[in-house]
Amino acid sequence: MENKNEFEIFNDKGEKITCNALFTFESDETGKNYIVYTDNTTDEEGNKKVYASTFDPKEENPVLGPIETDEEWKVTENILNKLQEGTKSE
């Protein structure tokens, strides 16, 4: 893969899917690192599907983990909302 923001994951069916990292962030609230990414598919309304997972940036080949708590989802949603608001004003 030539794009350093590109990575591959396997779906529930064992199929390889190429994804693009949109951004990463570390939360002081949870003490975890998160990655927000897309598989470049769209929903019924034509919006690009976006996903979020935890990861350990110290690992050479980080493994994506689930966001497990409501607090983690709230932190992630707040970051996404702030970014979305920023793009609307540009």
MMTF fields as JSON, N, C-alpha, C and O atoms, coordinates in Angstrom:
{
  "mmtfVersion": "1.0.0",
  "mmtfProducer": "UNKNOWN",
  "numBonds": 359,
  "numAtoms": 360,
  "numGroups": 90,
  "numChains": 1,
  "numModels": 1,
  "chainsPerModel": [1],
  "groupsPerChain": [90],
  "chainIdList": ["A"],
  "bondAtomList": [4, 2, 8, 6, 12, 10, 16, 14, 20, 18, 24, 22, 28, 26, 32, 30, 36, 34, 40, 38, 44, 42, 48, 46, 52, 50, 56, 54, 60, 58, 64, 62, 68, 66, 72, 70, 76, 74, 80, 78, 84, 82, 88, 86, 92, 90, 96, 94, 100, 98, 104, 102, 108, 106, 112, 110, 116, 114, 120, 118, 124, 122, 128, 126, 132, 130, 136, 134, 140, 138, 144, 142, 148, 146, 152, 150, 156, 154, 160, 158, 164, 162, 168, 166, 172, 170, 176, 174, 180, 178, 184, 182, 188, 186, 192, 190, 196, 194, 200, 198, 204, 202, 208, 206, 212, 210, 216, 214, 220, 218, 224, 222, 228, 226, 232, 230, 236, 234, 240, 238, 244, 242, 248, 246, 252, 250, 256, 254, 260, 258, 264, 262, 268, 266, 272, 270, 276, 274, 280, 278, 284, 282, 288, 286, 292, 290, 296, 294, 300, 298, 304, 302, 308, 306, 312, 310, 316, 314, 320, 318, 324, 322, 328, 326, 332, 330, 336, 334, 340, 338, 344, 342, 348, 346, 352, 350, 356, 354],
  "bondOrderList": [1, 1, 1, 1, 1, 1, 1, 1, 1, 1, 1, 1, 1, 1, 1, 1, 1, 1, 1, 1, 1, 1, 1, 1, 1, 1, 1, 1, 1, 1, 1, 1, 1, 1, 1, 1, 1, 1, 1, 1, 1, 1, 1, 1, 1, 1, 1, 1, 1, 1, 1, 1, 1, 1, 1, 1, 1, 1, 1, 1, 1, 1, 1, 1, 1, 1, 1, 1, 1, 1, 1, 1, 1, 1, 1, 1, 1, 1, 1, 1, 1, 1, 1, 1, 1, 1, 1, 1, 1],
  "groupList": [{"groupName": "MET", "atomNameList": ["N", "CA", "C", "O"], "elementList": ["N", "C", "C", "O"], "formalChargeList": [0, 0, 0, 0], "bondAtomList": [1, 0, 2, 1, 3, 2], "bondOrderList": [1, 1, 2], "singleLetterCode": "M", "chemCompType": "L-PEPTIDE LINKING"}, {"groupName": "GLU", "atomNameList": ["N", "CA", "C", "O"], "elementList": ["N", "C", "C", "O"], "formalChargeList": [0, 0, 0, 0], "bondAtomList": [1, 0, 2, 1, 3, 2], "bondOrderList": [1, 1, 2], "singleLetterCode": "E", "chemCompType": "L-PEPTIDE LINKING"}, {"groupName": "ASN", "atomNameList": ["N", "CA", "C", "O"], "elementList": ["N", "C", "C", "O"], "formalChargeList": [0, 0, 0, 0], "bondAtomList": [1, 0, 2, 1, 3, 2], "bondOrderList": [1, 1, 2], "singleLetterCode": "N", "chemCompType": "L-PEPTIDE LINKING"}, {"groupName": "LYS", "atomNameList": ["N", "CA", "C", "O"], "elementList": ["N", "C", "C", "O"], "formalChargeList": [0, 0, 0, 0], "bondAtomList": [1, 0, 2, 1, 3, 2], "bondOrderList": [1, 1, 2], "singleLetterCode": "K", "chemCompType": "L-PEPTIDE LINKING"}, {"groupName": "PHE", "atomNameList": ["N", "CA", "C", "O"], "elementList": ["N", "C", "C", "O"], "formalChargeList": [0, 0, 0, 0], "bondAtomList": [1, 0, 2, 1, 3, 2], "bondOrderList": [1, 1, 2], "singleLetterCode": "F", "chemCompType": "L-PEPTIDE LINKING"}, {"groupName": "ILE", "atomNameList": ["N", "CA", "C", "O"], "elementList": ["N", "C", "C", "O"], "formalChargeList": [0, 0, 0, 0], "bondAtomList": [1, 0, 2, 1, 3, 2], "bondOrderList": [1, 1, 2], "singleLetterCode": "I", "chemCompType": "L-PEPTIDE LINKING"}, {"groupName": "ASP", "atomNameList": ["N", "CA", "C", "O"], "elementList": ["N", "C", "C", "O"], "formalChargeList": [0, 0, 0, 0], "bondAtomList": [1, 0, 2, 1, 3, 2], "bondOrderList": [1, 1, 2], "singleLetterCode": "D", "chemCompType": "L-PEPTIDE LINKING"}, {"groupName": "GLY", "atomNameList": ["N", "CA", "C", "O"], "elementList": ["N", "C", "C", "O"], "formalChargeList": [0, 0, 0, 0], "bondAtomList": [1, 0, 2, 1, 3, 2], "bondOrderList": [1, 1, 2], "singleLetterCode": "G", "chemCompType": "PEPTIDE LINKING"}, {"groupName": "THR", "atomNameList": ["N", "CA", "C", "O"], "elementList": ["N", "C", "C", "O"], "formalChargeList": [0, 0, 0, 0], "bondAtomList": [1, 0, 2, 1, 3, 2], "bondOrderList": [1, 1, 2], "singleLetterCode": "T", "chemCompType": "L-PEPTIDE LINKING"}, {"groupName": "CYS", "atomNameList": ["N", "CA", "C", "O"], "elementList": ["N", "C", "C", "O"], "formalChargeList": [0, 0, 0, 0], "bondAtomList": [1, 0, 2, 1, 3, 2], "bondOrderList": [1, 1, 2], "singleLetterCode": "C", "chemCompType": "L-PEPTIDE LINKING"}, {"groupName": "ALA", "atomNameList": ["N", "CA", "C", "O"], "elementList": ["N", "C", "C", "O"], "formalChargeList": [0, 0, 0, 0], "bondAtomList": [1, 0, 2, 1, 3, 2], "bondOrderList": [1, 1, 2], "singleLetterCode": "A", "chemCompType": "L-PEPTIDE LINKING"}, {"groupName": "LEU", "atomNameList": ["N", "CA", "C", "O"], "elementList": ["N", "C", "C", "O"], "formalChargeList": [0, 0, 0, 0], "bondAtomList": [1, 0, 2, 1, 3, 2], "bondOrderList": [1, 1, 2], "singleLetterCode": "L", "chemCompType": "L-PEPTIDE LINKING"}, {"groupName": "SER", "atomNameList": ["N", "CA", "C", "O"], "elementList": ["N", "C", "C", "O"], "formalChargeList": [0, 0, 0, 0], "bondAtomList": [1, 0, 2, 1, 3, 2], "bondOrderList": [1, 1, 2], "singleLetterCode": "S", "chemCompType": "L-PEPTIDE LINKING"}, {"groupName": "TYR", "atomNameList": ["N", "CA", "C", "O"], "elementList": ["N", "C", "C", "O"], "formalChargeList": [0, 0, 0, 0], "bondAtomList": [1, 0, 2, 1, 3, 2], "bondOrderList": [1, 1, 2], "singleLetterCode": "Y", "chemCompType": "L-PEPTIDE LINKING"}, {"groupName": "VAL", "atomNameList": ["N", "CA", "C", "O"], "elementList": ["N", "C", "C", "O"], "formalChargeList": [0, 0, 0, 0], "bondAtomList": [1, 0, 2, 1, 3, 2], "bondOrderList": [1, 1, 2], "singleLetterCode": "V", "chemCompType": "L-PEPTIDE LINKING"}, {"groupName": "PRO", "atomNameList": ["N", "CA", "C", "O"], "elementList": ["N", "C", "C", "O"], "formalChargeList": [0, 0, 0, 0], "bondAtomList": [1, 0, 2, 1, 3, 2], "bondOrderList": [1, 1, 2], "singleLetterCode": "P", "chemCompType": "L-PEPTIDE LINKING"}, {"groupName": "TRP", "atomNameList": ["N", "CA", "C", "O"], "elementList": ["N", "C", "C", "O"], "formalChargeList": [0, 0, 0, 0], "bondAtomList": [1, 0, 2, 1, 3, 2], "bondOrderList": [1, 1, 2], "singleLetterCode": "W", "chemCompType": "L-PEPTIDE LINKING"}, {"groupName": "GLN", "atomNameList": ["N", "CA", "C", "O"], "elementList": ["N", "C", "C", "O"], "formalChargeList": [0, 0, 0, 0], "bondAtomList": [1, 0, 2, 1, 3, 2], "bondOrderList": [1, 1, 2], "singleLetterCode": "Q", "chemCompType": "L-PEPTIDE LINKING"}],
  "groupTypeList": [0, 1, 2, 3, 2, 1, 4, 1, 5, 4, 2, 6, 3, 7, 1, 3, 5, 8, 9, 2, 10, 11, 4, 8, 4, 1, 12, 6, 1, 8, 7, 3, 2, 13, 5, 14, 13, 8, 6, 2, 8, 8, 6, 1, 1, 7, 2, 3, 3, 14, 13, 10, 12, 8, 4, 6, 15, 3, 1, 1, 2, 15, 14, 11, 7, 15, 5, 1, 8, 6, 1, 1, 16, 3, 14, 8, 1, 2, 5, 11, 2, 3, 11, 17, 1, 7, 8, 3, 12, 1],
  "groupIdList": [1, 2, 3, 4, 5, 6, 7, 8, 9, 10, 11, 12, 13, 14, 15, 16, 17, 18, 19, 20, 21, 22, 23, 24, 25, 26, 27, 28, 29, 30, 31, 32, 33, 34, 35, 36, 37, 38, 39, 40, 41, 42, 43, 44, 45, 46, 47, 48, 49, 50, 51, 52, 53, 54, 55, 56, 57, 58, 59, 60, 61, 62, 63, 64, 65, 66, 67, 68, 69, 70, 71, 72, 73, 74, 75, 76, 77, 78, 79, 80, 81, 82, 83, 84, 85, 86, 87, 88, 89, 90],
  "secStructList": [7, 7, 7, 6, 6, 3, 3, 3, 3, 3, 7, 6, 6, 1, 7, 3, 3, 3, 3, 3, 3, 3, 3, 3, 3, 3, 7, 6, 6, 6, 7, 7, 3, 3, 3, 3, 3, 3, 3, 3, 3, 3, 7, 6, 6, 1, 7, 3, 3, 3, 3, 3, 3, 3, 3, 7, 6, 6, 1, 1, 1, 7, 7, 7, 5, 7, 7, 7, 1, 2, 2, 2, 2, 2, 2, 2, 2, 2, 2, 2, 2, 2, 2, 2, 2, 2, 2, 2, 7, 7],
  "xCoordList": [0.852, 0.0, 0.89, 1.829, 0.596, 1.413, 1.001, 1.858, -0.267, -0.774, -0.58, -1.089, 0.167, 0.443, -0.802, -0.806, -1.859, -3.114, -4.028, -5.135, -3.57, -4.37, -3.958, -2.774, -4.956, -4.674, -5.76, -6.814, -5.504, -6.463, -6.965, -6.224, -8.241, -8.861, -9.649, -9.835, -10.102, -10.943, -12.327, -12.454, -13.359, -14.723, -15.176, -14.407, -16.431, -16.99, -16.953, -16.957, -16.916, -16.913, -15.497, -15.318, -14.481, -13.098, -12.582, -11.493, -13.351, -12.942, -12.037, -12.273, -10.992, -10.063, -10.676, -11.158, -10.649, -11.208, -10.127, -9.457, -9.967, -9.017, -9.728, -10.8, -9.116, -9.683, -8.692, -7.497, -9.219, -8.391, -8.569, -9.69, -7.439, -7.468, -7.772, -7.102, -8.777, -9.116, -8.34, -7.809, -8.273, -7.458, -7.384, -8.168, -6.429, -6.291, -6.264, -5.949, -6.594, -6.505, -6.359, -6.733, -5.801, -5.673, -6.609, -6.657, -7.342, -8.291, -7.696, -7.299, -7.642, -7.214, -8.244, -7.902, -9.508, -10.598, -10.532, -10.759, -10.22, -10.214, -8.804, -8.625, -7.798, -6.43, -6.146, -5.154, -7.014, -6.855, -6.634, -6.913, -6.123, -5.946, -7.032, -7.445, -7.487, -8.578, -8.189, -7.398, -8.757, -8.602, -9.997, -10.878, -10.187, -11.44, -11.095, -10.158, -11.852, -11.515, -12.767, -13.88, -12.553, -13.646, -13.222, -12.04, -14.213, -13.958, -14.414, -14.477, -14.729, -15.123, -16.434, -16.689, -17.259, -18.603, -19.545, -19.178, -20.752, -21.724, -23.002, -23.313, -23.741, -25.025, -26.114, -25.82, -27.354, -28.479, -28.65, -29.21, -28.166, -28.31, -27.088, -27.023, -26.129, -24.944, -23.83, -22.845, -23.974, -22.931, -21.867, -22.181, -20.601, -19.514, -19.591, -19.742, -19.486, -19.516, -18.193, -17.121, -18.285, -17.117, -17.201, -18.277, -16.054, -15.972, -14.915, -14.059, -14.968, -13.97, -13.598, -14.438, -12.332, -11.818, -10.71, -10.181, -10.377, -9.215, -8.007, -8.155, -6.814, -5.588, -4.431, -4.534, -3.347, -2.141, -1.093, -0.552, -0.798, 0.129, 1.572, 2.406, 1.87, 3.231, 3.488, 4.639, 2.422, 2.568, 2.979, 2.513, 3.85, 4.282, 3.117, 2.965, 2.299, 1.102, -0.099, -0.56, -0.606, -1.693, -2.934, -3.307, -3.546, -4.792, -5.924, -5.853, -6.963, -8.11, -8.957, -9.231, -9.364, -10.203, -11.535, -11.681, -12.495, -13.826, -13.87, -13.101, -14.774, -15.106, -16.184, -17.261, -15.879, -16.699, -17.669, -18.661, -17.403, -18.244, -18.963, -18.566, -20.013, -20.737, -19.824, -19.922, -18.942, -18.012, -17.104, -16.868, -16.597, -15.738, -16.498, -15.967, -17.735, -18.529, -18.801, -18.783, -19.051, -19.321, -18.096, -18.223, -16.914, -15.669, -15.492, -15.194, -15.674, -15.502, -16.525, -16.172, -17.78, -18.822, -18.567, -18.82, -18.066, -17.754, -16.665, -16.759, -15.633, -14.556, -15.118, -14.822, -15.92, -16.504, -17.409, -17.373, -18.208, -19.095, -18.298, -18.656, -17.216, -16.379, -15.753, -15.703, -15.278, -14.688, -15.724, -15.444, -16.913, -17.984, -18.387, -18.62, -18.473, -18.798, -17.73, -18.049, -16.474, -15.373, -15.412, -15.066, -15.828, -15.882, -17.079, -17.05, -18.125, -19.308, -19.029, -19.614, -18.129, -17.865, -16.83, -16.62, -16.188, -15.161, -15.776, -15.059],
  "yCoordList": [-1.181, 0.0, 1.234, 1.333, 2.153, 3.344, 4.445, 5.189, 4.573, 5.631, 5.22, 4.183, 6.039, 5.66, 5.717, 5.156, 6.386, 6.438, 5.273, 5.167, 4.411, 3.28, 2.035, 1.795, 1.252, -0.002, -1.008, -0.649, -2.251, -3.307, -3.967, -4.154, -4.308, -5.059, -6.202, -6.253, -7.106, -8.203, -8.041, -7.78, -8.194, -8.073, -9.395, -10.351, -9.423, -10.612, -11.853, -12.977, -11.652, -12.764, -13.191, -14.092, -12.531, -12.859, -12.187, -12.512, -11.249, -10.536, -9.364, -8.663, -9.168, -8.068, -6.769, -6.706, -5.731, -4.437, -3.373, -3.32, -2.533, -1.43, -0.225, 0.169, 0.353, 1.512, 2.665, 2.479, 3.861, 5.055, 5.682, 5.958, 5.907, 6.601, 8.066, 8.704, 8.602, 10.011, 10.839, 11.898, 10.349, 10.985, 10.088, 9.152, 10.39, 9.702, 10.748, 11.913, 10.324, 11.231, 10.434, 9.264, 11.109, 10.529, 11.282, 12.512, 10.567, 11.178, 11.23, 10.209, 12.434, 12.575, 11.956, 11.462, 11.99, 11.48, 9.959, 9.448, 9.252, 7.79, 7.211, 6.054, 8.008, 7.518, 6.568, 5.84, 6.572, 5.673, 6.472, 7.669, 5.775, 6.327, 5.771, 4.619, 6.611, 6.239, 6.545, 7.449, 5.781, 6.025, 6.134, 5.329, 7.125, 7.298, 7.039, 7.626, 6.164, 5.721, 5.439, 5.395, 5.25, 4.926, 3.774, 3.588, 3.009, 1.976, 2.465, 1.696, 3.763, 4.451, 3.954, 4.131, 3.336, 2.99, 4.1, 4.928, 4.111, 5.132, 4.493, 3.346, 5.264, 4.792, 5.097, 5.562, 4.836, 5.026, 6.485, 6.759, 7.411, 8.839, 9.408, 10.608, 8.552, 8.988, 9.528, 10.064, 9.392, 9.838, 8.756, 7.569, 9.181, 8.224, 7.619, 8.341, 6.296, 5.607, 5.808, 5.666, 6.143, 6.416, 5.526, 5.326, 4.996, 4.09, 4.595, 5.398, 4.134, 4.495, 3.256, 2.402, 3.181, 2.068, 2.581, 3.676, 1.766, 2.055, 1.398, 0.481, 1.873, 1.238, 1.676, 2.67, 0.94, 1.274, 1.749, 0.943, 3.06, 3.59, 3.116, 3.317, 2.498, 2.007, 0.677, 0.278, -0.009, -1.295, -1.07, -0.134, -1.934, -1.821, -2.052, -1.333, -3.056, -3.347, -3.309, -4.348, -2.096, -1.969, -2.776, -2.892, -3.318, -4.058, -3.123, -2.482, -3.049, -2.204, -2.887, -4.085, -2.104, -2.63, -1.905, -0.831, -2.481, -1.873, -0.691, -0.616, 0.213, 1.271, 0.657, 0.301, 0.537, -0.303, 0.426, -0.158, 1.681, 2.35, 3.558, 4.088, 3.973, 5.168, 6.394, 7.294, 6.425, 7.553, 7.653, 8.746, 6.508, 6.499, 6.979, 7.754, 6.524, 6.963, 8.462, 9.152, 8.962, 10.391, 11.217, 12.226, 10.792, 11.488, 11.493, 12.532, 10.348, 10.229, 11.073, 11.77, 11.023, 11.809, 13.302, 14.064, 13.739, 15.156, 15.617, 16.706, 14.795, 15.135, 15.228, 16.18, 14.256, 14.27, 15.488, 16.115, 15.823, 16.986, 18.278, 19.145, 18.413, 19.613, 19.734, 20.823, 18.615, 18.633, 18.97, 19.721, 18.414, 18.682, 20.153, 20.758, 20.73, 22.137, 23.0, 24.003, 22.619, 23.353, 23.334, 24.332, 22.22, 22.159, 22.902, 23.34, 23.051, 23.796, 25.297, 25.984, 25.809, 27.235, 27.646, 28.838, 26.685, 27.019, 27.333, 27.633],
  "zCoordList": [0.0, 0.0, 0.0, 0.79, -0.871, -0.999, -0.043, 0.433, 0.248, 1.114, 2.564, 2.988, 3.342, 4.727, 5.606, 6.702, 5.144, 5.893, 5.547, 6.074, 4.672, 4.22, 5.003, 5.239, 5.4, 6.087, 5.759, 5.232, 6.067, 5.745, 7.026, 7.991, 6.997, 8.077, 7.457, 6.241, 8.288, 7.821, 8.436, 9.632, 7.619, 8.13, 8.753, 8.851, 9.168, 9.825, 8.944, 9.447, 7.63, 6.683, 6.296, 5.477, 6.895, 6.585, 5.327, 4.853, 4.779, 3.576, 3.946, 4.93, 3.132, 3.369, 2.848, 1.717, 3.693, 3.332, 3.507, 4.538, 2.494, 2.583, 3.18, 2.723, 4.211, 4.899, 4.864, 4.63, 5.103, 5.188, 6.556, 6.984, 7.25, 8.533, 8.268, 7.456, 8.948, 8.814, 9.818, 9.485, 11.06, 12.087, 13.306, 13.461, 14.166, 15.437, 16.536, 16.294, 17.739, 18.878, 20.159, 20.241, 21.162, 22.489, 23.411, 23.381, 24.218, 25.147, 26.545, 27.105, 27.1, 28.495, 29.434, 30.509, 29.017, 29.854, 30.039, 31.135, 28.963, 29.039, 29.099, 29.48, 28.723, 28.699, 27.549, 27.572, 26.54, 25.397, 24.119, 24.053, 23.108, 21.775, 20.868, 21.0, 19.946, 19.046, 17.607, 17.34, 16.694, 15.276, 14.68, 14.982, 13.839, 13.108, 11.647, 11.107, 11.022, 9.669, 8.847, 9.37, 7.548, 6.64, 5.739, 5.45, 5.305, 4.305, 2.926, 1.967, 2.852, 1.623, 1.033, -0.158, 1.858, 1.416, 1.88, 2.713, 1.337, 1.713, 2.216, 1.897, 3.015, 3.509, 2.479, 1.379, 2.837, 1.933, 1.493, 0.431, 2.316, 2.008, 1.286, 1.019, 0.973, 0.254, 1.135, 0.627, 2.46, 3.379, 3.528, 3.611, 3.56, 3.725, 5.124, 6.11, 5.207, 6.498, 7.218, 6.63, 8.507, 9.339, 10.572, 11.135, 10.983, 12.115, 13.09, 12.718, 14.32, 15.321, 16.132, 16.416, 16.492, 17.294, 18.202, 18.014, 19.186, 20.017, 19.356, 18.547, 19.704, 19.232, 20.122, 20.842, 20.069, 20.82, 19.819, 19.062, 19.807, 18.808, 18.996, 18.113, 20.122, 20.373, 19.677, 19.501, 19.28, 18.597, 17.143, 16.493, 16.646, 15.255, 14.299, 13.312, 14.595, 13.812, 14.75, 15.223, 15.018, 16.006, 15.633, 14.465, 16.656, 16.499, 16.915, 17.963, 16.094, 16.42, 17.483, 17.41, 18.466, 19.529, 19.57, 18.986, 20.25, 20.315, 21.275, 22.233, 21.0, 21.956, 22.834, 22.357, 24.135, 24.999, 25.916, 26.351, 26.215, 27.207, 26.609, 25.571, 27.277, 26.858, 26.932, 26.098, 27.927, 28.064, 26.838, 26.321, 26.376, 25.193, 23.963, 23.168, 23.802, 22.648, 22.729, 21.71, 23.924, 24.095, 23.7, 23.006, 24.138, 23.782, 22.262, 21.672, 21.64, 20.192, 19.445, 18.493, 19.857, 19.204, 19.354, 18.421, 20.519, 20.717, 19.752, 19.185, 19.562, 18.62, 17.208, 16.487, 16.809, 15.459, 15.256, 14.197, 16.252, 16.15, 16.01, 15.212, 16.782, 16.685, 15.301, 14.73, 14.767, 13.435, 12.369, 11.435, 12.514, 11.559, 11.6, 10.554, 12.793, 12.919, 12.26, 11.622, 12.408, 11.815, 10.306, 9.673, 9.704, 8.254, 7.696, 6.546, 8.481, 8.02, 7.922, 7.085, 8.783, 8.797, 7.756, 7.532, 7.124, 6.118, 4.784, 3.829]
}
